[in-house]
Amino acid sequence: MGSAPPRTHDELPLSSNALLDSASGLKWLSGQQSPSGWQGVRYPNASSKANDPNVPLACGATGCLFNVSSDPHEHHDLAAALPEVAAAMRARLTALAESFFENNDTGVDACPPGLVPKDVPCACWLARHHYGGNLGPFQEIQVDASALLGTCLPCCEEPAPGQPCCCKAPDCPLPPSCPPRNGSGAEVVQTNDVTT
């Protein structure tokens, strides 16, 4: 085995609120970090009541400073003891952040309108009905709902004119155009042929 290649970068921006200097082992954080509590070997356990991992760490604008080499669990904030170092790391991260790529894109969910209960995320619905129980892309894709569910759709809202409707979604109230579910749980199929 050869020797490790020389380091080319000692600083690693972890986010716009965190900078790690691997040469010194110092990590600077700003803002509110959550979750940031400490966990035991297994969570939850006897140590987790006093150290709830969901408790936020309020570092504020001046920041928190930890030596992750000697304090890997970040128990001892060094910002008050090393204010010049904390300020220098804050300034360096501010300079680095000017070149960060920020993705402000928002996508459009691909779930067919009116089929998904409002409290069910589109990703979960597609995982069940399109990806065989696995998560997959859920935005900006083509989804043919009738192919997914056969010739009928479990309507949670009033279907569009001419759209078939299977009133089998147990977690959805039936729209007015759908006949009641039968007692056996079998699908009750209706085609909505109302014209406007």
Stockholm file with secondary structure:
# STOCKHOLM 1.0

chainA/1-196         MGSAPPRTHDELPLSSNALLDSASGLKWLSGQQSPSGWQGVRYPNASSKANDPNVPLACGATGCLFNVSSDPHEHHDLAAALPEVAAAMRARLTALAESFFENNDTGVDACPPGLVPKDVPCACWLARHHYGGNLGPFQEIQVDASALLGTCLPCCEEPAPGQPCCCKAPDCPLPPSCPPRNGSGAEVVQTNDVTT
#=GR chainA/1-196 SS CCCCCCCSCSEEEEETTEEEETTTTEEEEEEEESSCCCCCSSSSSTTTTTSCTTCCEEEEEEEEEEETTTCTTCCCCCTTTCHHHHHHHHHHHHHHHTTCCCCCCCCCBCSCTTTSCTTSCHHHHHHHHTSTTSCCCCBSCCCCHHHHSTTCCBCSSCCCTTCEEECCCTTSCCCTTSCCCCTTCCCCEEECCCCC
#=GC SS_cons         CCCCCCCSCSEEEEETTEEEETTTTEEEEEEEESSCCCCCSSSSSTTTTTSCTTCCEEEEEEEEEEETTTCTTCCCCCTTTCHHHHHHHHHHHHHHHTTCCCCCCCCCBCSCTTTSCTTSCHHHHHHHHTSTTSCCCCBSCCCCHHHHSTTCCBCSSCCCTTCEEECCCTTSCCCTTSCCCCTTCCCCEEECCCCC
//
